[in-house]
Amino acid sequence: MILDDFIAFNTNGLYCRYADFYLDPQQPVSNAVISHAHADHAVSGNINVYTTPATYAFMQLRYGKGAAKTSRMAAYHSPFTVGDVQITFIPAGHMPGSAQVLMEYKGTRYLYTGDYKLQPDATCEPYQFVKADVLITESTFADPGTAHPNPVAEIKKLNDIKINILLGAYSLGKSQRLIRMINEHAPQKKILVHHRIMPVNAIYQKMGFELGDHQVYGRKLMKTQEEWVYIVPPFTFESYIRATGVKRLFASGWKNLQVNSQDTLFISDHADWNDIIKTIEQTGPQQIWTLHGNGTHLKNYFNNRIFVKLLN
């Protein structure tokens, strides 16, 4: 039997009262199940955290001792229990260690996707489909008008830009994907990386995700026009708003973050409309609960063929 209140929002985030834990809480809590290490899903200061090993490694890098008082790490497909709920981490394809959270309680399977994507990505574990009675899906791009372009075709655009490029990207996940793809599909480019991104790259390398050639930024290097691509985090990108002699690009799935109308770089780490529909078809849920976006389009699309509940 599906419990309508199996998870629900309160002031700290998404809570399972049947086992006293939160999924990606927004405030520090006693028991937190963390889907992945991005800051909007993994806050510091929790007492107990349940994560994949990769997620906790990134949290330690970012938060140090504040990552959690106690960590309980589980590999993919290795069930563990919190209270009376059995939990299994399933690859989500968003970044290394990102996990869907399969929760089984009294014979019913609830699957929380966290952030996920189906597009191929050599810098993380690929998304894996799993059956569930309830699919709790992110709906960031759950709009029939949204279709993410082929990321390889997007990266190949860089081949036509013959001057140095200042490329803005999030430090964890996006930057590493870009480094790998530039090496593969724009190999004549020389990649420079902001110093704050390098420790993240080191964790990737330790986990066996090869990124390819890159080096830490040096001021003198960018003064030569040798088709450098300098990858920087958002705060640095904004500080270089008046930079001259470079093409400014920001890699994102969001149109409002594209800063150059002539040269856009639409590369998203989330599922678009078609991939969300495919995930629903492969998961085969009786109900869909939506998060992190507008679930109205899904509700209209399924038109009572599958019950859709908007959690936010």
Secondary structure, 3 states (H helix, E strand, C coil): CCCCCCCEEECCEEEECCCCEEECCCCCCCEEECCCCCCCCCCCCCCEEEECHHHHHHHHHHHHHHHCCEEEECCCCCCEEECCEEEEEEECCCCCCCEEEEEEECCEEEEECCCCCCCCCCCCCCCCCCCCCEEEEECCCCCCCCCCCCHHHHHHHHHHCCCEEEEECCCCCHHHHHHHHHHHHCCCCEEEECCCCHHHHHHHHHCCCCCCCCEECCHHHHCCCCCEEEEECHHHHHHCCCCCCEEEEECECCHHHCCCCCCCCECCCCCCHHHHHHHHHHHCCCEEEEECCCCHHHHHHHCCCCEEEECC
